[in-house]
Amino acid sequence: MKKMILIGCLSFLLVACSNSDWRTASRESAGLAPKPDAVKEAVIEVYAADAFSWRGWFAVHTWLAVKAEDANEYTVFEVVGWRVNRGLPALHEYTTVTPDRYWYGAKPDKVLSIQGEKAAELIPKVLDAVNRYPWANEYTVFPGPNSNTFPTWVGQQVPELGLDMPFRAIGSGYAD
């Protein structure tokens, strides 16, 4: 009986650690973000999804997105470690209509959502904080700075966001 349990546990770990290739993992929209062609008001959102592969057992990856009033796309800001390995800044910015994409197979959760007049008032402050992020060219898994340090730091610079990071946002304490 003990042997069967051990084999079962080892099989589970082997399957869990052999996630599909990141190149084929889903990056589709999770359907969480207001569609920019339907919602004309300003929007600020923060998302968290399990980190890729076995890291997702312990940690999440977080990112933020802003959409100005009447904008047709969101601007997404996130910190990604493999960019540094390629000689690029860790802080990455891009525009998209789907800021709520799966993080390489992991469905995101919405951590924060602000819409309307309050979002319109806070977006300039958020963008200013993004531009002042002190670790834009750095990435260290632990203790940070990493993908969770970034939204935490923005939240500290713009306390009106009321950003409360998830417990598994390892590296968020680095911003302190």
DOFIZA-406762 format. One record per residue: x, z, y of N, C-alpha, C in turn; residue in three letters. Coordinates in Angstrom, 2 decimals, padded with zeros to 5 digits. Atoms other than C-alpha are relative to their C-alpha. Example, Ala and Ser with C-alpha at 12.3 -4.5 7.8 and 13.67 -1.06 7.14 Angstrom:
+---------+---------+---------+---------+---------+---------+---------+---------+---------+---------+
|     n_X |     n_Z |     n_Y |    ca_X |    ca_Z |    ca_Y |     c_X |     c_Z |     c_Y | residuo |
+---------+---------+---------+---------+---------+---------+---------+---------+---------+---------+
|  000.89 |  000.00 | -001.19 |  012.30 |  007.80 | -004.50 |  000.90 |  000.00 |  001.20 |     ala |
| -000.82 | -000.06 | -001.19 |  013.67 |  007.14 | -001.06 | -000.77 |  000.73 |  001.09 |     ser |
+---------+---------+---------+---------+---------+---------+---------+---------+---------+---------+
This chain:
+---------+---------+---------+---------+---------+---------+---------+---------+---------+---------+
|     n_X |     n_Z |     n_Y |    ca_X |    ca_Z |    ca_Y |     c_X |     c_Z |     c_Y | residuo |
+---------+---------+---------+---------+---------+---------+---------+---------+---------+---------+
|  000.82 |  000.00 | -001.20 |  000.00 |  000.00 |  000.00 |  000.87 |  000.00 |  001.27 |     met |
| -000.89 | -000.06 | -001.15 |  002.80 |  000.92 |  002.45 |  000.70 | -001.34 |  000.21 |     lys |
| -000.68 |  001.29 | -000.08 |  004.52 | -002.36 |  001.65 | -000.92 | -001.04 |  000.64 |     lys |
|  000.97 |  000.95 | -000.57 |  001.35 | -004.33 |  002.49 | -000.19 |  000.25 |  001.50 |     met |
|  000.15 | -000.32 | -001.42 |  000.98 | -002.48 |  005.80 |  001.22 | -000.47 |  000.77 |     ile |
| -001.23 |  000.44 | -000.65 |  004.62 | -003.15 |  006.67 |  000.03 | -001.52 |  000.14 |     leu |
|  000.04 |  001.46 | -000.06 |  004.25 | -006.85 |  005.81 | -001.01 | -000.47 |  001.04 |     ile |
|  001.02 |  000.35 | -000.99 |  001.07 | -007.01 |  007.89 |  000.50 |  000.22 |  001.42 |     gly |
| -000.53 | -000.29 | -001.33 |  002.76 | -005.36 |  010.87 |  001.08 | -001.00 |  000.40 |     cys |
| -001.05 |  000.98 | -000.29 |  005.78 | -007.65 |  010.64 | -000.59 | -001.38 |  000.26 |     leu |
|  000.65 |  001.30 | -000.22 |  003.52 | -010.71 |  010.37 | -000.65 | -000.04 |  001.38 |     ser |
|  000.63 | -000.07 | -001.31 |  001.58 | -009.59 |  013.44 |  001.04 | -000.16 |  001.10 |     phe |
| -001.05 |  000.09 | -001.02 |  004.78 | -009.10 |  015.44 |  000.60 | -001.40 |  000.07 |     leu |
| -000.56 |  001.35 |  000.02 |  006.14 | -012.48 |  014.34 | -000.93 | -000.98 |  000.70 |     leu |
|  000.97 |  000.90 | -000.63 |  002.95 | -014.27 |  015.38 | -000.09 |  000.30 |  001.50 |     val |
|  000.14 | -000.38 | -001.41 |  002.70 | -012.31 |  018.66 |  001.21 | -000.43 |  000.82 |     ala |
| -001.21 |  000.37 | -000.74 |  006.29 | -013.11 |  019.62 |  000.24 | -001.49 |  000.01 |     cys |
| -000.22 |  001.44 |  000.04 |  005.98 | -016.80 |  018.84 | -001.08 | -000.73 |  000.79 |     ser |
|  000.97 |  000.67 | -000.87 |  003.74 | -017.75 |  021.75 |  000.28 | -001.49 |  000.05 |     asn |
| -000.20 |  001.43 | -000.14 |  003.20 | -021.41 |  022.29 |  001.01 | -000.28 |  001.11 |     ser |
| -000.98 |  000.43 | -000.98 |  005.68 | -023.30 |  024.38 | -000.60 |  000.08 |  001.41 |     asp |
|  000.50 | -000.12 | -001.38 |  005.34 | -022.59 |  028.12 | -000.41 | -001.35 |  000.56 |     trp |
|  000.32 |  001.33 | -000.53 |  005.22 | -026.35 |  028.73 | -001.40 | -000.45 | -000.41 |     arg |
|  001.33 |  000.40 |  000.46 |  001.97 | -026.66 |  026.78 | -001.05 |  001.08 |  000.23 |     thr |
|  000.93 | -001.09 | -000.27 |  000.38 | -023.34 |  027.82 | -000.96 | -000.40 |  001.12 |     ala |
|  001.05 |  000.34 | -000.98 | -002.82 | -023.56 |  029.85 |  000.40 |  000.40 |  001.41 |     ser |
| -000.16 | -000.27 | -001.43 | -002.54 | -023.78 |  033.63 | -001.30 | -000.35 |  000.73 |     arg |
|  001.29 |  000.36 | -000.59 | -006.24 | -024.55 |  034.19 | -000.55 |  001.15 |  000.85 |     glu |
|  000.65 | -001.00 | -000.84 | -008.38 | -022.72 |  036.73 | -000.79 |  000.97 | -000.87 |     ser |
|  000.77 | -001.03 |  000.71 | -009.90 | -019.46 |  035.53 | -001.41 |  000.11 |  000.58 |     ala |
|  001.34 | -000.03 | -000.60 | -012.93 | -020.07 |  037.76 | -000.25 |  001.25 |  000.83 |     gly |
|  000.15 | -001.24 | -000.77 | -012.30 | -016.93 |  039.85 | -000.01 | -000.22 |  001.51 |     leu |
| -000.15 |  000.23 | -001.44 | -011.48 | -018.41 |  043.25 | -001.19 | -000.76 |  000.57 |     ala |
|  001.03 |  000.81 | -000.65 | -014.10 | -019.64 |  045.70 |  000.52 | -001.43 |  000.18 |     pro |
| -000.41 |  001.41 | -000.12 | -013.99 | -023.44 |  045.68 |  000.07 | -000.37 |  001.48 |     lys |
| -000.19 |  000.27 | -001.43 | -012.59 | -024.62 |  049.01 | -000.96 | -001.04 |  000.57 |     pro |
|  000.96 |  000.99 | -000.51 | -015.03 | -027.53 |  049.25 | -001.40 |  000.60 |  000.15 |     asp |
|  001.31 | -000.65 | -000.09 | -017.98 | -025.13 |  048.88 |  000.00 |  001.20 |  000.94 |     ala |
| -000.11 | -001.19 | -000.84 | -016.74 | -022.04 |  050.74 |  000.90 | -000.34 |  001.17 |     val |
| -000.76 |  000.40 | -001.19 | -015.67 | -022.86 |  054.26 |  000.68 |  001.17 |  000.70 |     lys |
| -000.60 | -001.15 | -000.68 | -014.83 | -019.32 |  055.37 |  001.41 |  000.27 | -000.51 |     glu |
| -001.36 | -000.36 |  000.37 | -011.31 | -017.89 |  055.25 | -000.01 |  000.90 | -001.24 |     ala |
| -000.10 | -000.77 |  001.25 | -010.16 | -016.32 |  051.96 |  001.43 |  000.47 | -000.19 |     val |
| -001.28 | -000.55 |  000.47 | -007.30 | -014.06 |  050.85 | -000.26 |  000.55 | -001.39 |     ile |
|  000.16 | -000.50 |  001.36 | -006.90 | -013.40 |  047.14 |  001.36 |  000.34 | -000.60 |     glu |
| -001.18 | -000.38 |  000.78 | -004.34 | -011.66 |  044.92 | -000.42 |  000.01 | -001.46 |     val |
|  000.28 |  000.11 |  001.44 | -004.21 | -012.35 |  041.17 |  001.11 |  000.65 | -000.81 |     tyr |
| -000.97 | -000.52 |  000.96 | -002.47 | -010.75 |  038.20 | -000.35 | -000.54 | -001.38 |     ala |
|  000.19 |  000.46 |  001.38 | -001.99 | -012.18 |  034.72 |  001.14 |  000.53 | -000.85 |     ala |
| -001.06 | -000.45 |  000.90 | -000.04 | -011.04 |  031.69 |  001.22 | -000.90 |  000.16 |     asp |
| -001.24 |  000.77 | -000.04 |  003.59 | -012.09 |  031.94 |  000.09 | -000.84 | -001.27 |     ala |
| -000.10 |  000.93 |  001.12 |  004.60 | -014.89 |  029.57 |  000.65 |  000.65 | -001.22 |     phe |
| -000.56 | -000.40 |  001.29 |  005.32 | -014.20 |  025.89 | -000.16 |  001.51 | -000.20 |     ser |
|  000.08 | -001.42 |  000.34 |  006.03 | -010.65 |  024.67 |  000.03 |  000.89 |  001.24 |     trp |
| -000.06 | -000.81 | -001.22 |  006.62 | -009.46 |  028.26 | -001.41 |  000.40 |  000.45 |     arg |
|  001.38 | -000.29 | -000.36 |  002.85 | -009.59 |  028.70 | -000.56 |  001.25 | -000.64 |     gly |
|  000.42 | -001.27 |  000.59 |  002.54 | -006.55 |  026.45 |  000.23 |  001.14 |  000.98 |     trp |
| -000.41 | -001.08 | -000.88 |  004.14 | -004.51 |  029.22 | -000.27 | -000.26 |  001.47 |     phe |
|  000.00 |  000.29 | -001.44 |  003.87 | -006.31 |  032.54 | -000.91 | -001.17 |  000.34 |     ala |
|  000.76 |  001.12 | -000.54 |  001.86 | -008.66 |  034.71 |  000.85 | -000.73 |  001.03 |     val |
| -000.56 |  000.82 | -001.08 |  002.88 | -011.43 |  037.08 | -001.09 | -000.06 |  001.06 |     his |
|  001.00 |  000.03 | -001.06 |  001.13 | -011.31 |  040.47 |  000.37 | -001.03 |  001.06 |     thr |
| -000.21 |  000.96 | -001.07 |  000.70 | -013.82 |  043.28 | -001.16 |  000.11 |  000.98 |     trp |
|  001.06 | -000.03 | -001.01 | -001.32 | -014.25 |  046.46 | -000.29 | -001.39 |  000.51 |     leu |
|  000.47 |  001.28 | -000.51 | -003.31 | -017.09 |  047.95 | -000.81 |  000.23 |  001.26 |     ala |
|  000.80 | -000.06 | -001.23 | -004.76 | -017.71 |  051.40 | -000.61 | -001.38 |  000.26 |     val |
|  000.66 |  001.23 | -000.41 | -007.23 | -020.29 |  052.63 | -000.57 |  000.24 |  001.38 |     lys |
|  000.52 | -000.13 | -001.37 | -007.85 | -020.67 |  056.34 | -001.43 | -000.53 |  000.04 |     ala |
|  001.37 |  000.48 | -000.18 | -011.37 | -021.28 |  057.57 |  000.00 | -001.53 |  000.06 |     glu |
|  000.19 |  001.46 |  000.08 | -012.47 | -024.88 |  056.83 |  001.14 | -000.75 | -000.70 |     asp |
| -001.11 |  000.66 |  000.71 | -009.26 | -025.56 |  054.85 | -000.51 | -000.58 | -001.33 |     ala |
|  000.38 |  000.66 |  001.25 | -009.54 | -027.90 |  051.85 |  000.80 |  000.49 | -001.19 |     asn |
| -000.85 | -000.51 |  001.07 | -006.85 | -026.08 |  049.85 |  000.46 |  001.41 |  000.34 |     glu |
| -000.64 | -001.30 | -000.15 | -005.30 | -022.69 |  049.32 |  001.50 | -000.22 |  000.11 |     tyr |
| -001.46 | -000.08 |  000.05 | -001.67 | -021.91 |  050.04 |  000.31 |  001.19 | -000.89 |     thr |
| -000.36 | -001.03 |  000.97 | -000.25 | -019.95 |  047.12 |  001.45 |  000.39 |  000.23 |     val |
| -001.34 | -000.55 | -000.13 |  002.80 | -017.71 |  047.40 |  000.28 |  000.85 | -001.23 |     phe |
| -000.39 | -000.82 |  001.15 |  004.59 | -016.31 |  044.37 |  001.51 |  000.01 | -000.14 |     glu |
| -001.42 | -000.13 |  000.27 |  008.02 | -015.15 |  043.31 |  000.22 | -000.30 | -001.48 |     val |
| -000.25 |  000.44 |  001.38 |  009.42 | -016.81 |  040.18 |  001.50 |  000.04 | -000.26 |     val |
| -001.41 | -000.21 |  000.30 |  012.73 | -015.85 |  038.59 |  000.75 | -001.25 | -000.39 |     gly |
| -000.76 |  001.17 |  000.46 |  013.60 | -019.16 |  036.97 |  000.37 | -000.93 |  001.15 |     trp |
| -000.39 |  000.80 | -001.15 |  013.72 | -020.77 |  040.40 |  001.40 |  000.40 |  000.47 |     arg |
| -001.32 | -000.49 | -000.42 |  016.73 | -018.58 |  041.28 |  001.07 | -000.56 | -000.93 |     val |
| -000.97 |  000.54 |  000.97 |  018.47 | -019.71 |  038.08 |  000.31 | -001.47 |  000.25 |     asn |
| -000.20 |  001.42 | -000.33 |  018.09 | -023.29 |  039.37 |  000.53 | -000.20 |  001.41 |     arg |
| -000.54 |  000.10 | -001.35 |  019.55 | -022.50 |  042.80 | -001.04 | -000.11 |  001.08 |     gly |
|  001.10 |  000.08 | -000.96 |  016.15 | -022.37 |  044.53 | -000.41 |  001.41 |  000.43 |     leu |
|  000.51 | -001.32 | -000.38 |  014.52 | -019.52 |  046.45 | -000.99 |  000.51 | -001.04 |     pro |
|  000.96 | -000.61 |  000.92 |  012.55 | -017.10 |  044.28 | -001.42 | -000.14 |  000.54 |     ala |
|  001.31 |  000.11 | -000.63 |  009.67 | -017.24 |  046.76 | -000.40 | -001.46 |  000.07 |     leu |
|  000.49 |  001.38 |  000.11 |  007.65 | -020.38 |  046.10 | -001.35 | -000.10 |  000.69 |     his |
|  001.25 |  000.26 | -000.73 |  004.86 | -021.81 |  048.26 | -000.49 | -001.39 | -000.38 |     glu |
|  000.60 |  001.31 |  000.28 |  002.48 | -024.61 |  047.31 | -001.48 |  000.02 |  000.35 |     tyr |
|  001.43 |  000.09 | -000.30 | -001.02 | -025.85 |  048.10 | -000.74 | -000.55 | -001.21 |     thr |
|  000.79 |  000.38 |  001.15 | -003.79 | -026.30 |  045.57 | -001.47 |  000.38 |  000.24 |     thr |
|  001.40 | -000.41 | -000.03 | -007.56 | -026.13 |  045.11 | -000.27 |  001.05 | -001.08 |     val |
|  000.17 | -000.95 |  001.10 | -007.01 | -023.86 |  042.08 |  001.08 |  001.09 |  000.05 |     thr |
| -001.00 | -001.06 | -000.09 | -005.07 | -020.73 |  043.11 | -000.09 |  001.01 | -001.14 |     pro |
|  000.29 | -000.95 |  001.08 | -006.51 | -018.88 |  040.11 |  000.35 | -000.57 | -001.37 |     asp |
| -000.38 |  000.63 |  001.27 | -004.73 | -020.90 |  037.43 |  000.52 |  001.03 | -000.99 |     arg |
| -000.58 | -000.82 |  001.06 | -003.84 | -019.35 |  034.11 |  001.50 |  000.06 |  000.22 |     tyr |
| -001.45 | -000.14 | -000.10 | -000.31 | -017.98 |  034.17 |  000.57 | -000.30 | -001.38 |     trp |
| -000.57 |  000.47 |  001.26 |  001.11 | -020.02 |  031.29 | -000.71 |  000.60 | -001.21 |     tyr |
|  000.83 | -000.41 |  001.12 | -001.73 | -019.23 |  028.94 | -000.74 |  001.30 |  000.19 |     gly |
|  000.65 | -001.30 | -000.23 | -002.76 | -015.83 |  030.35 | -001.01 | -000.12 |  001.13 |     ala |
|  001.05 |  000.06 | -001.01 | -006.05 | -015.63 |  032.19 |  000.25 |  001.06 |  001.07 |     lys |
| -000.23 | -000.99 | -001.06 | -005.61 | -013.96 |  035.59 | -001.23 |  000.87 |  000.25 |     pro |
|  001.04 | -000.86 | -000.53 | -007.65 | -011.09 |  036.96 |  000.14 |  000.00 |  001.51 |     asp |
| -000.03 | -000.09 | -001.45 | -008.58 | -010.84 |  040.61 |  000.31 |  001.43 |  000.38 |     lys |
| -000.42 | -001.32 | -000.45 | -006.77 | -007.89 |  042.18 | -000.60 |  000.32 |  001.35 |     val |
|  000.50 | -000.18 | -001.36 | -008.01 | -008.42 |  045.73 | -000.70 | -001.28 |  000.44 |     leu |
|  000.69 |  001.15 | -000.58 | -010.50 | -010.70 |  047.47 | -000.61 |  000.42 |  001.33 |     ser |
|  000.55 | -000.23 | -001.33 | -011.25 | -010.74 |  051.18 | -000.45 | -001.36 |  000.53 |     ile |
|  000.53 |  001.25 | -000.52 | -013.46 | -013.42 |  052.72 | -000.61 |  000.20 |  001.38 |     gln |
|  000.69 | -000.03 | -001.28 | -014.87 | -014.30 |  056.09 |  000.88 |  000.39 |  001.17 |     gly |
| -000.66 | -000.34 | -001.26 | -013.96 | -012.90 |  059.47 |  001.23 |  000.89 | -000.20 |     glu |
| -001.15 | -000.89 |  000.25 | -011.70 | -010.14 |  058.12 |  001.18 | -000.80 | -000.55 |     lys |
| -001.08 |  000.83 |  000.54 | -009.70 | -012.68 |  056.09 |  000.61 | -000.86 |  001.10 |     ala |
| -000.50 |  000.84 | -001.10 | -009.43 | -014.96 |  059.14 |  000.91 |  000.80 |  000.93 |     ala |
| -000.82 | -000.86 | -000.85 | -008.04 | -012.03 |  061.17 |  001.32 |  000.38 | -000.66 |     glu |
| -001.19 | -000.48 |  000.71 | -005.56 | -011.00 |  058.46 |  000.96 | -001.10 | -000.44 |     leu |
| -000.89 |  001.08 |  000.48 | -004.18 | -014.40 |  057.41 |  001.24 | -000.16 |  000.87 |     ile |
| -001.24 |  000.10 | -000.79 | -001.77 | -014.66 |  060.40 |  000.98 |  001.14 | -000.29 |     pro |
| -000.86 | -001.14 |  000.33 | -000.44 | -011.17 |  059.56 |  000.63 | -000.18 | -001.37 |     lys |
| -000.52 |  000.25 |  001.34 | -000.08 | -012.10 |  055.89 |  001.10 | -001.05 |  000.05 |     val |
| -001.01 |  001.07 | -000.10 |  001.78 | -015.31 |  056.75 |  001.27 |  000.49 |  000.68 |     leu |
| -001.17 | -000.57 | -000.66 |  004.07 | -013.40 |  059.11 |  000.79 |  000.86 | -000.99 |     asp |
| -000.67 | -000.84 |  001.00 |  004.84 | -010.89 |  056.33 |  000.70 | -000.86 | -001.05 |     ala |
| -000.62 |  000.91 |  000.97 |  005.49 | -013.71 |  053.85 |  001.30 | -000.56 |  000.56 |     val |
| -001.20 |  000.58 | -000.63 |  007.97 | -015.26 |  056.28 |  001.12 |  001.02 |  000.20 |     asn |
| -001.01 | -001.05 | -000.18 |  009.77 | -011.92 |  056.67 |  000.40 |  000.66 | -001.32 |     arg |
| -000.30 | -000.63 |  001.30 |  009.96 | -011.10 |  052.92 |  001.51 |  000.06 | -000.21 |     tyr |
| -001.46 | -000.13 |  000.00 |  013.50 | -009.72 |  052.59 |  000.72 | -000.47 | -001.28 |     pro |
| -000.64 |  000.37 |  001.26 |  014.14 | -010.74 |  048.96 | -000.44 | -001.39 | -000.47 |     trp |
|  000.51 |  001.33 |  000.33 |  012.95 | -014.36 |  049.11 |  000.92 | -000.80 | -000.90 |     ala |
| -000.98 |  000.74 |  000.81 |  016.12 | -015.57 |  047.38 |  000.51 |  000.80 | -001.19 |     asn |
| -000.47 | -000.88 |  001.06 |  016.45 | -012.77 |  044.83 | -001.09 |  000.22 | -001.05 |     glu |
|  000.93 | -000.35 |  001.08 |  014.89 | -011.92 |  041.48 |  000.75 |  000.81 | -001.04 |     tyr |
| -000.50 | -000.84 |  001.08 |  015.61 | -009.11 |  039.04 | -001.21 |  000.56 | -000.73 |     thr |
|  001.16 | -000.44 |  000.77 |  013.17 | -008.32 |  036.24 | -000.28 |  001.48 |  000.25 |     val |
|  000.16 | -001.44 | -000.21 |  013.73 | -004.57 |  036.53 |  001.25 |  000.55 |  000.65 |     phe |
|  001.20 | -000.60 | -000.58 |  013.67 | -002.64 |  038.78 | -000.68 | -000.89 |  001.04 |     pro |
|  000.50 |  000.92 | -001.01 |  013.05 | -005.58 |  041.14 |  001.15 | -000.42 |  000.88 |     gly |
|  001.27 |  000.60 | -000.41 |  012.72 | -007.42 |  043.38 | -000.45 | -001.08 | -000.98 |     pro |
|  000.56 |  000.99 |  000.91 |  010.40 | -009.55 |  041.27 | -001.37 | -000.44 |  000.50 |     asn |
|  001.29 |  000.56 | -000.41 |  006.97 | -011.19 |  041.32 | -000.97 |  001.07 |  000.47 |     ser |
|  000.90 | -001.07 | -000.41 |  005.26 | -007.82 |  041.74 |  000.47 |  000.71 |  001.27 |     asn |
| -000.54 | -000.57 | -001.24 |  007.55 | -006.64 |  044.53 | -000.60 | -000.74 |  001.20 |     thr |
|  000.42 |  000.84 | -001.13 |  006.40 | -009.54 |  046.71 | -001.39 |  000.36 |  000.54 |     phe |
|  001.30 | -000.35 | -000.58 |  002.62 | -008.88 |  047.02 | -000.05 |  001.45 |  000.47 |     pro |
| -000.03 | -001.41 | -000.42 |  003.32 | -005.14 |  047.22 |  000.59 |  000.11 |  001.40 |     thr |
| -000.65 | -000.03 | -001.31 |  005.66 | -005.70 |  050.17 | -000.93 | -000.56 |  001.07 |     trp |
|  000.96 |  000.58 | -000.97 |  003.11 | -007.94 |  051.90 | -001.10 |  001.01 |  000.29 |     val |
|  001.04 | -001.01 | -000.18 |  000.48 | -005.26 |  051.33 |  000.46 |  001.17 |  000.85 |     gly |
| -000.54 | -001.07 | -000.84 |  002.75 | -002.66 |  052.92 |  000.11 | -000.44 |  001.46 |     gln |
| -000.11 |  000.51 | -001.36 |  003.28 | -004.88 |  055.96 | -001.37 | -000.21 |  000.65 |     gln |
|  001.37 |  000.24 | -000.48 | -000.47 | -005.56 |  056.25 | -000.91 |  001.01 | -000.72 |     val |
|  000.76 | -001.03 |  000.70 | -002.09 | -002.25 |  055.24 | -001.52 | -000.22 |  000.03 |     pro |
|  001.44 |  000.29 | -000.09 | -005.51 | -003.56 |  056.33 | -000.51 | -000.75 | -001.23 |     glu |
|  000.41 |  000.67 |  001.25 | -005.50 | -005.56 |  053.07 | -000.57 |  001.01 | -000.99 |     leu |
|  000.44 | -000.99 |  000.98 | -006.00 | -002.35 |  051.12 |  000.41 | -000.39 | -001.42 |     gly |
| -000.45 |  000.50 |  001.30 | -003.98 | -003.87 |  048.26 |  000.40 |  001.15 | -000.91 |     leu |
| -000.31 | -000.99 |  001.03 | -003.88 | -001.67 |  045.16 |  000.49 | -000.77 | -001.22 |     asp |
| -000.59 |  000.79 |  001.08 | -001.50 | -003.19 |  042.63 | -000.33 |  000.60 | -001.37 |     met |
|  000.29 | -000.49 |  001.35 | -002.21 | -002.96 |  038.89 |  001.13 |  000.89 | -000.53 |     pro |
| -000.96 | -000.91 |  000.59 | -000.46 | -000.26 |  036.86 |  001.17 | -000.74 | -000.65 |     phe |
| -001.04 |  000.75 |  000.71 |  001.46 | -002.88 |  034.86 |  000.79 | -000.95 |  000.91 |     arg |
| -000.77 |  000.82 | -000.94 |  002.89 | -004.48 |  038.02 |  001.39 |  000.58 |  000.15 |     ala |
| -001.36 | -000.56 |  000.03 |  006.42 | -003.47 |  037.07 |  000.82 | -000.69 |  001.09 |     ile |
| -000.79 |  000.53 | -001.11 |  008.72 | -003.89 |  040.07 | -000.70 |  000.19 |  001.34 |     gly |
|  000.70 | -000.19 | -001.27 |  006.05 | -003.11 |  042.64 |  000.57 |  001.19 |  000.77 |     ser |
| -000.60 | -001.15 | -000.66 |  007.77 |  000.21 |  043.38 |  001.30 | -000.33 |  000.72 |     gly |
| -001.24 |  000.41 | -000.67 |  010.91 | -001.65 |  044.45 | -000.21 | -000.19 |  001.50 |     tyr |
|  000.30 |  000.24 | -001.41 |  009.20 | -002.47 |  047.75 |  000.04 |  001.28 |  000.81 |     ala |
| -000.05 | -001.27 | -000.72 |  009.22 |  001.24 |  048.63 |  001.38 |  000.25 |  000.54 |     asp |
+---------+---------+---------+---------+---------+---------+---------+---------+---------+---------+
